[in-house]
Amino acid sequence: MSQSLERGLRVLTTLATGPHTLDQLAERLGVHKSTVLRLLRTLESAGFVRRDGVHHYRLGSTLFDLAHRALEDLDVRAVARAHLVELSEVTGHTVHLATLEGDEVVYIDKVDSHHAVRMYSRVGKRAPLHCTAVGKVLVAGLPRARREAIADRLAYPPMTANTITSAEGYLAELDRVREQGYAVDRNEHEDFIHCIGAPVRDDRDEVVAAVSLSVPDVLLDFDGLLGLVDDLLRTAGRTSGELGCRREITTRRKEL
């Protein structure tokens, strides 16, 4: 790496911590002020740096624009993959990644369970919104008006005896999901499967995907599954962080 480029990058990383004066930057880089001034003028002309008052410099808008474009290019599936695999290794259970498409969820990635008893889900499969943990998470992350519009138009087919079958019940469930930070499917989609799901957020703090753990109840009871919520939340939080989410992601289960 050229010396000038290296010094320019060090200027940017230093300014990332807050505004600095010319003297402070020179001291931080260990070079003469004239050298830093030349770097600052070049960076300023390209919009990477801007003057803040007479004496201070801070990061410029070009850098934020480039960062935003880089985040837009991130593929949530590619970013999440390593974290999904790690969650499966830690828990031994099936992990899904899903997104919202119309009034259904679509599974866009899956890591199979280590156990002989496995789920017959697949990448590309669609599932209902009202009785899956991922569906609840994805809808709960939407603005209230959109949540209510979706709740009003769903048909609520009863998949099992535990399935939510009304808009009122669904909206109340979504409020719980928003409050506790994760969703549950307690044998609501399939009689023998229960599931927990958590949101994946992007740099705009929008829920762009949901990650879930799905377990046949013959392998783990519901209380045992809830014991894995913290692992799930950490996975969702790490994926969200790589996507540029700046909020402090809850990584521990709330007791409601």
C-alpha positions as CSV (number, residue, x, y, z in Angstrom):
1,M,0.0,0.0,0.0
2,S,1.3,3.5,-0.9
3,Q,2.3,5.7,2.0
4,S,-0.1,8.5,1.0
5,L,-3.0,6.1,0.7
6,E,-2.2,4.6,4.0
7,R,-2.1,8.0,5.7
8,G,-5.3,9.1,4.0
9,L,-7.1,6.0,5.3
10,R,-5.7,6.7,8.8
11,V,-7.1,10.2,8.6
12,L,-10.5,8.8,7.8
13,T,-10.5,6.2,10.5
14,T,-9.4,8.9,13.0
15,L,-12.1,11.3,11.9
16,A,-14.6,8.4,12.4
17,T,-14.1,8.9,16.1
18,G,-15.2,12.5,15.9
19,P,-14.0,16.0,14.7
20,H,-10.2,16.7,14.9
21,T,-8.0,19.7,14.4
22,L,-5.1,19.8,12.1
23,D,-2.7,19.6,15.0
24,Q,-4.5,16.6,16.5
25,L,-4.4,14.7,13.2
26,A,-0.7,15.5,12.7
27,E,0.1,14.2,16.2
28,R,-2.1,11.1,15.7
29,L,-0.4,10.2,12.4
30,G,3.1,11.3,13.6
31,V,3.8,13.5,10.6
32,H,4.2,17.2,9.9
33,K,1.1,19.4,9.7
34,S,1.9,20.3,6.1
35,T,1.6,16.6,5.1
36,V,-1.7,16.2,6.8
37,L,-3.0,19.4,5.3
38,R,-2.2,18.1,1.8
39,L,-4.1,14.9,2.6
40,L,-7.1,16.9,4.0
41,R,-7.3,19.1,0.9
42,T,-7.4,16.1,-1.4
43,L,-10.0,14.3,0.7
44,E,-12.0,17.5,1.0
45,S,-12.1,18.1,-2.7
46,A,-13.6,14.6,-3.2
47,G,-16.1,15.1,-0.4
48,F,-14.6,12.5,2.0
49,V,-13.8,15.2,4.5
50,R,-15.3,18.5,5.3
51,R,-14.3,21.4,7.5
52,D,-16.3,21.9,10.7
53,G,-15.9,25.6,11.5
54,V,-12.4,27.1,11.2
55,H,-10.2,24.6,12.9
56,H,-11.9,21.2,12.9
57,Y,-12.4,18.5,10.3
58,R,-14.9,15.7,10.1
59,L,-16.1,13.0,7.7
60,G,-17.8,14.2,4.5
61,S,-21.0,13.1,2.8
62,T,-19.2,11.1,0.0
63,L,-18.0,8.5,2.6
64,F,-21.6,8.1,3.9
65,D,-22.9,7.7,0.4
66,L,-20.3,5.0,-0.4
67,A,-21.1,3.2,2.9
68,H,-24.8,3.3,2.1
69,R,-24.2,1.8,-1.4
70,A,-22.0,-0.9,0.0
71,L,-24.8,-1.9,2.5
72,E,-27.4,-1.9,-0.3
73,D,-25.2,-4.4,-2.2
74,L,-25.2,-6.8,0.8
75,D,-27.1,-10.0,0.2
76,V,-28.9,-11.0,3.5
77,R,-28.6,-14.7,2.6
78,A,-24.8,-14.4,2.1
79,V,-24.3,-12.3,5.2
80,A,-26.4,-14.6,7.4
81,R,-25.0,-18.0,6.2
82,A,-22.1,-18.3,8.6
83,H,-24.2,-17.3,11.5
84,L,-27.0,-19.8,10.6
85,V,-24.4,-22.6,10.4
86,E,-23.0,-21.6,13.8
87,L,-26.5,-21.5,15.4
88,S,-27.1,-25.0,14.0
89,E,-23.8,-26.2,15.4
90,V,-24.5,-24.8,18.8
91,T,-28.1,-26.1,19.1
92,G,-28.1,-29.1,16.8
93,H,-31.5,-28.1,15.4
94,T,-32.9,-26.9,12.0
95,V,-32.3,-23.3,11.2
96,H,-34.2,-21.3,8.6
97,L,-33.9,-17.8,7.1
98,A,-37.1,-16.4,5.6
99,T,-38.3,-13.2,3.9
100,L,-41.7,-11.7,3.3
101,E,-43.2,-12.0,-0.1
102,G,-46.8,-10.8,-0.5
103,D,-48.9,-12.5,2.2
104,E,-46.6,-15.4,2.7
105,V,-43.1,-16.1,3.9
106,V,-40.4,-17.7,1.6
107,Y,-37.6,-19.7,3.1
108,I,-34.4,-18.5,1.5
109,D,-31.9,-20.6,3.4
110,K,-31.8,-23.7,5.6
111,V,-29.3,-25.5,7.7
112,D,-30.5,-29.1,8.5
113,S,-30.7,-30.6,12.0
114,H,-28.0,-32.9,13.2
115,H,-30.7,-35.3,14.4
116,A,-32.2,-38.3,12.5
117,V,-35.7,-36.7,12.8
118,R,-35.7,-33.8,10.3
119,M,-38.1,-31.3,8.9
120,Y,-39.3,-31.6,5.3
121,S,-38.9,-27.9,4.6
122,R,-36.8,-26.6,1.7
123,V,-35.3,-23.4,0.3
124,G,-38.0,-21.7,-1.8
125,K,-40.9,-23.2,0.1
126,R,-43.7,-20.8,1.1
127,A,-45.5,-20.7,4.4
128,P,-48.4,-18.8,6.0
129,L,-47.9,-15.6,8.0
130,H,-50.4,-16.3,10.8
131,C,-49.0,-19.5,12.2
132,T,-45.2,-19.5,11.7
133,A,-42.7,-17.8,13.9
134,V,-40.9,-16.2,10.9
135,G,-44.2,-14.9,9.6
136,K,-45.1,-13.3,12.9
137,V,-41.6,-11.7,13.1
138,L,-41.7,-10.3,9.6
139,V,-45.2,-8.8,9.9
140,A,-44.5,-7.5,13.5
141,G,-41.7,-5.4,12.1
142,L,-43.9,-3.5,9.7
143,P,-45.6,-0.1,10.5
144,R,-49.0,-0.5,12.3
145,A,-51.0,0.5,9.2
146,R,-49.4,-2.3,7.2
147,R,-49.8,-4.8,10.0
148,E,-53.5,-4.1,10.3
149,A,-54.0,-4.3,6.5
150,I,-52.3,-7.7,6.4
151,A,-54.3,-8.9,9.4
152,D,-57.5,-7.8,7.8
153,R,-57.0,-9.7,4.6
154,L,-55.6,-13.0,5.8
155,A,-57.9,-16.0,5.7
156,Y,-56.5,-17.7,8.9
157,P,-56.9,-21.3,7.8
158,P,-56.7,-23.5,11.0
159,M,-53.6,-25.6,10.4
160,T,-53.7,-27.2,13.9
161,A,-55.8,-26.8,17.0
162,N,-53.4,-24.1,18.2
163,T,-53.6,-21.9,15.1
164,I,-54.6,-18.2,15.5
165,T,-57.9,-17.8,13.6
166,S,-58.8,-14.1,13.8
167,A,-57.4,-10.7,13.0
168,E,-57.8,-9.6,16.6
169,G,-55.9,-12.5,17.9
170,Y,-53.2,-12.1,15.3
171,L,-52.7,-8.4,16.0
172,A,-52.5,-9.1,19.7
173,E,-49.8,-11.8,19.0
174,L,-47.9,-9.3,16.8
175,D,-47.9,-6.8,19.7
176,R,-46.3,-9.5,21.9
177,V,-43.7,-10.2,19.4
178,R,-42.7,-6.5,19.1
179,E,-42.5,-6.3,22.9
180,Q,-40.5,-9.4,23.6
181,G,-38.3,-9.3,20.5
182,Y,-39.0,-12.8,19.2
183,A,-41.9,-15.0,18.1
184,V,-43.1,-18.5,18.9
185,D,-45.0,-21.1,16.9
186,R,-46.2,-23.6,19.5
187,N,-47.5,-26.4,17.2
188,E,-49.5,-23.8,15.3
189,H,-48.3,-24.7,11.8
190,E,-47.7,-28.4,12.2
191,D,-48.9,-30.5,15.2
192,F,-45.5,-32.0,15.9
193,I,-43.2,-29.0,15.3
194,H,-42.6,-25.9,17.4
195,C,-40.4,-23.0,16.5
196,I,-38.9,-19.6,17.6
197,G,-38.1,-16.7,15.3
198,A,-36.2,-13.4,15.6
199,P,-35.8,-10.4,13.3
200,V,-32.9,-9.5,11.1
201,R,-32.6,-5.7,10.5
202,D,-30.7,-3.7,7.9
203,D,-29.0,-0.3,8.1
204,R,-32.4,1.5,8.0
205,D,-33.5,-0.5,11.0
206,E,-36.1,-2.3,8.9
207,V,-36.8,-6.0,9.4
208,V,-35.6,-7.6,6.1
209,A,-35.6,-11.3,7.2
210,A,-36.3,-13.6,10.0
211,V,-34.2,-16.4,11.4
212,S,-35.7,-19.4,13.2
213,L,-35.0,-22.6,15.1
214,S,-37.5,-25.4,14.4
215,V,-37.6,-28.6,16.5
216,P,-39.9,-31.6,16.5
217,D,-41.4,-31.7,20.0
218,V,-40.3,-35.4,20.4
219,L,-36.7,-34.1,20.5
220,L,-37.2,-31.0,22.7
221,D,-40.2,-29.7,24.7
222,F,-41.4,-26.1,24.4
223,D,-39.6,-24.9,27.6
224,G,-36.4,-26.4,26.3
225,L,-36.9,-24.6,23.0
226,L,-37.4,-21.3,24.9
227,G,-34.0,-22.0,26.5
228,L,-32.5,-21.4,23.1
229,V,-34.0,-18.0,22.5
230,D,-30.8,-16.2,23.6
231,D,-28.8,-18.2,21.0
232,L,-31.3,-17.2,18.4
233,L,-31.3,-13.5,19.3
234,R,-27.5,-13.4,19.2
235,T,-27.5,-14.9,15.7
236,A,-30.1,-12.4,14.5
237,G,-28.2,-9.6,16.2
238,R,-24.9,-10.5,14.6
239,T,-26.4,-10.8,11.2
240,S,-28.2,-7.4,11.7
241,G,-24.9,-5.8,12.7
242,E,-23.2,-7.0,9.5
243,L,-26.1,-5.5,7.5
244,G,-25.4,-2.1,9.1
245,C,-28.1,-2.0,11.8
246,R,-26.9,0.4,14.5
247,R,-29.6,-0.2,17.1
248,E,-28.6,-2.1,20.2
249,I,-30.0,-5.6,19.4
250,T,-31.6,-7.4,22.3
251,T,-29.7,-10.7,22.8
252,R,-31.4,-12.0,25.9
253,R,-35.0,-13.2,26.3
254,K,-37.4,-11.0,28.0
255,E,-39.6,-12.4,30.8
256,L,-43.1,-11.1,30.1
